[in-house]
Amino acid sequence: MAKFFTTRGLSHNLEEVIKNADLWIMLVTPYLQFSQTIYERLQHAKKRGVSITFIYGKASLNPKEFKLLQEL
């Protein structure tokens, strides 16, 4: 089921979606920047077999973030 978030409570809600995903996660955002905690949650989701897709577009990723996403 799709969930849409505003800035209020974003981190908490995003963590909950990632923790509870069982098949796939698709994150659509104009800017992609995430915390270490979110990255760790995404790693755990991947280990559970969750497919992860990012759609972003208003800025290019810095090399460190790009490398982290490639590892997912």
C-alpha positions in Angstrom: 0.0 0.0 0.0 1.4 3.4 -0.9 2.2 5.8 1.9 2.8 9.5 1.4 4.8 11.6 4.0 5.3 15.2 4.7 8.2 16.6 6.6 6.5 16.1 10.0 7.5 12.7 11.4 9.3 11.7 8.2 12.2 9.9 9.7 10.1 7.9 12.1 7.5 6.9 9.5 10.2 6.0 6.9 11.9 3.8 9.4 8.6 2.0 10.1 7.9 1.4 6.4 11.4 0.0 5.9 11.2 -2.2 9.0 7.8 -3.6 8.0 8.4 -4.1 4.3 8.3 -7.7 3.2 8.4 -7.6 -0.6 9.5 -4.2 -1.9 10.1 -0.6 -1.1 10.0 2.2 -3.7 11.1 5.6 -2.5 10.2 8.6 -4.6 11.7 11.9 -3.7 13.1 15.0 -5.4 16.2 14.9 -3.2 18.0 11.9 -1.9 19.8 12.2 1.3 19.6 9.7 4.1 20.9 9.2 7.6 23.1 6.3 8.7 20.1 4.9 10.6 18.0 4.8 7.4 20.8 3.3 5.5 21.1 0.5 8.1 17.4 -0.1 8.0 17.7 -0.4 4.2 20.6 -2.9 4.6 18.4 -5.0 7.0 15.5 -4.9 4.5 17.8 -6.1 1.7 19.0 -9.0 3.9 15.3 -10.0 4.4 15.0 -10.1 0.6 13.1 -6.8 0.1 13.6 -5.2 -3.3 14.5 -1.6 -3.0 14.0 1.1 -5.7 14.9 4.8 -5.5 13.5 7.4 -7.8 15.0 10.9 -7.3 15.9 13.7 -9.6 16.7 17.2 -8.4 20.3 16.7 -7.5 23.0 14.3 -8.3 24.4 12.1 -5.5 27.7 12.7 -4.0 30.2 9.8 -4.6 29.8 8.4 -1.1 26.0 8.2 -1.3 26.2 6.7 -4.8 28.6 4.0 -3.5 26.3 3.2 -0.5 23.3 2.8 -2.8 25.2 0.6 -5.2 25.9 -1.7 -2.2 22.1 -2.0 -1.6 
